[in-house]
């Protein structure tokens, strides 16, 4: 226990909150303890426990299934008179991170499949259904200062581009000209 105390003193972890509890496997006696009864927010490590729980509950072969439905009154001369419904189920892969930087790649794939059905124009609505999950989009334990980070974006049953907006600002070649944005 003295070695642990020396290490803790040596590295002066003053800006870190942590607790330690070392218990003997032989007789369950406490060998060392420091703030072991304190409650800590375990930050991003939570995903490890969440993933383990999901794998245990759903199994390793479970898959997300975002579905696209056509609610149509009629189709004539390449025009679909009706609605396209996209029903989300939590798939995090509708993102540029998984599609060579193109966040709309999955939607483009779906549009291509609809076009293969002979549809060139849609007169109707695109309805996004994200009701598969609850309405608590942000973890209430996240700090207010964290919410501007991309990894704290709202979550839901249907996400596009990790629920983030990418703003890219490029300077123009001419001095004192307006900036371009994409």
C-alpha positions as CSV (number, residue, x, y, z in Angstrom):
1,X,0.0,0.0,0.0
2,X,2.9,2.4,0.6
3,X,4.1,1.9,-3.0
4,X,0.6,3.0,-4.2
5,X,0.6,6.0,-2.0
6,X,4.1,7.0,-3.2
7,X,3.0,6.7,-6.9
8,X,-0.1,8.8,-6.2
9,X,2.0,11.4,-4.5
10,X,4.6,11.3,-7.2
11,X,2.2,12.0,-10.1
12,X,0.0,14.5,-8.3
13,X,-3.2,13.7,-10.0
14,X,-4.8,17.0,-8.9
15,X,-7.0,17.5,-11.9
16,X,-8.3,14.0,-12.0
17,X,-11.1,12.4,-10.1
18,X,-10.6,8.7,-9.3
19,X,-11.2,6.0,-6.8
20,X,-9.3,2.9,-6.0
21,X,-10.3,-0.2,-4.2
22,X,-8.0,-3.2,-4.1
23,X,-9.5,-6.3,-2.6
24,X,-7.8,-9.6,-1.7
25,X,-9.2,-12.5,-3.8
26,X,-8.3,-14.9,-1.0
27,X,-10.2,-13.4,2.0
28,X,-12.0,-10.4,0.4
29,X,-10.2,-8.0,2.8
30,X,-9.5,-4.5,1.6
31,X,-5.8,-4.0,0.8
32,X,-6.0,-0.4,-0.3
33,X,-8.7,2.2,-0.7
34,X,-8.8,5.8,-1.8
35,X,-12.2,7.5,-2.4
36,X,-13.7,4.1,-3.3
37,X,-17.2,5.1,-2.2
38,X,-17.4,8.2,-4.3
39,X,-19.6,8.2,-7.4
40,X,-17.9,9.1,-10.7
41,X,-19.2,9.7,-14.2
42,X,-17.3,7.2,-16.2
43,X,-17.5,9.3,-19.5
44,X,-16.8,7.4,-22.7
45,X,-16.0,4.2,-21.0
46,X,-19.8,3.8,-20.6
47,X,-19.9,2.7,-24.3
48,X,-17.9,-0.5,-23.3
49,X,-20.5,-1.5,-20.8
50,X,-23.4,-0.5,-23.1
51,X,-21.8,-2.6,-26.0
52,X,-21.3,-5.6,-23.7
53,X,-24.9,-5.4,-22.5
54,X,-26.3,-5.0,-26.1
55,X,-24.2,-8.0,-27.3
56,X,-25.5,-10.1,-24.4
57,X,-29.1,-9.0,-24.9
58,X,-29.3,-9.0,-28.7
59,X,-26.6,-11.4,-29.6
60,X,-23.6,-11.0,-31.9
61,X,-25.5,-11.4,-35.1
62,X,-28.0,-8.6,-34.4
63,X,-28.3,-6.0,-37.2
64,X,-29.8,-2.5,-37.5
65,X,-32.6,-2.3,-40.2
66,X,-33.4,1.1,-41.6
67,X,-36.4,0.6,-43.9
68,X,-37.6,2.6,-46.8
69,X,-41.3,2.4,-47.7
70,X,-43.3,3.9,-50.6
71,X,-46.7,4.9,-49.6
72,X,-48.2,5.6,-53.0
73,X,-51.5,6.4,-54.5
74,X,-50.3,5.9,-58.1
75,X,-47.3,5.8,-60.4
76,X,-47.6,6.9,-64.0
77,X,-45.1,8.0,-66.6
78,X,-42.2,7.9,-64.2
79,X,-44.0,10.0,-61.6
80,X,-44.7,8.6,-58.2
81,X,-47.7,10.3,-56.5
82,X,-47.2,9.5,-52.9
83,X,-44.8,9.5,-50.0
84,X,-41.4,8.0,-49.2
85,X,-41.1,6.9,-45.6
86,X,-37.7,6.2,-44.0
87,X,-38.0,4.3,-40.7
88,X,-34.9,4.3,-38.6
89,X,-33.8,1.7,-36.1
90,X,-30.6,3.3,-34.7
91,X,-28.1,2.5,-37.5
92,X,-25.0,4.6,-36.9
93,X,-23.6,3.8,-40.3
94,X,-25.6,6.5,-42.2
95,X,-22.5,8.6,-42.0
96,X,-19.6,9.9,-44.1
97,X,-17.2,8.1,-41.8
98,X,-18.3,4.8,-43.3
99,X,-18.9,5.9,-46.9
100,X,-15.6,7.5,-48.1
101,X,-16.5,10.9,-46.6
102,X,-20.0,11.1,-48.2
103,X,-22.6,11.4,-45.5
104,X,-25.5,11.1,-48.0
105,X,-24.2,7.9,-49.7
106,X,-26.9,5.7,-48.2
107,X,-29.6,8.1,-49.3
108,X,-28.1,8.2,-52.8
109,X,-28.2,4.4,-52.8
110,X,-31.9,4.3,-51.9
111,X,-32.6,7.0,-54.5
112,X,-30.9,4.9,-57.1
113,X,-33.0,1.9,-56.2
114,X,-36.2,3.9,-56.4
115,X,-35.1,5.2,-59.8
116,X,-34.6,1.6,-60.9
117,X,-38.3,1.1,-60.1
118,X,-39.0,3.5,-63.0
119,X,-39.5,6.6,-60.7
120,X,-38.0,9.8,-62.0
121,X,-40.0,12.3,-60.0
122,X,-41.8,12.2,-56.7
123,X,-44.8,14.3,-55.9
124,X,-45.3,13.8,-52.2
125,X,-43.3,14.0,-49.0
126,X,-40.3,12.3,-47.5
127,X,-41.3,11.3,-44.1
128,X,-38.6,10.5,-41.5
129,X,-39.8,8.1,-38.8
130,X,-37.5,8.0,-35.8
131,X,-40.0,6.8,-33.2
132,X,-38.2,3.5,-32.5
133,X,-36.3,5.1,-29.6
134,X,-37.4,7.3,-26.7
135,X,-37.4,11.1,-27.0
136,X,-34.4,11.7,-24.7
137,X,-31.9,12.7,-27.3
138,X,-29.1,13.9,-25.0
139,X,-27.7,12.2,-22.0
140,X,-28.8,14.3,-19.0
141,X,-25.5,13.7,-17.3
142,X,-23.4,15.4,-20.0
143,X,-22.0,18.7,-19.0
144,X,-23.3,21.8,-20.8
145,X,-19.8,22.6,-22.1
146,X,-19.5,19.1,-23.7
147,X,-22.6,19.6,-25.9
148,X,-20.7,21.5,-28.6
149,X,-18.4,18.5,-29.3
150,X,-19.4,16.4,-32.3
151,X,-19.4,13.2,-30.1
152,X,-22.1,14.7,-27.9
153,X,-24.6,15.2,-30.8
154,X,-28.2,14.2,-30.2
155,X,-28.9,10.6,-30.9
156,X,-32.0,8.9,-32.2
157,X,-33.4,6.1,-34.3
158,X,-32.4,7.8,-37.5
159,X,-29.2,9.8,-37.7
160,X,-27.5,11.4,-40.7
161,X,-23.8,12.3,-40.6
162,X,-23.5,11.5,-36.9
163,X,-26.2,14.1,-36.3
164,X,-23.7,16.8,-37.0
165,X,-23.5,19.7,-39.5
166,X,-20.1,20.1,-41.1
167,X,-19.2,23.7,-42.0
168,X,-16.2,24.1,-44.3
169,X,-14.9,27.6,-44.8
170,X,-12.4,28.2,-47.7
171,X,-10.6,31.4,-48.3
172,X,-10.8,33.0,-51.8
173,X,-7.8,33.9,-53.8
174,X,-8.6,37.6,-54.0
175,X,-7.7,39.7,-51.0
176,X,-10.7,41.2,-49.0
177,X,-13.2,39.1,-50.9
178,X,-16.0,37.2,-49.3
179,X,-15.4,33.7,-48.0
180,X,-16.8,30.7,-49.7
181,X,-18.6,28.0,-47.7
182,X,-19.8,24.5,-48.6
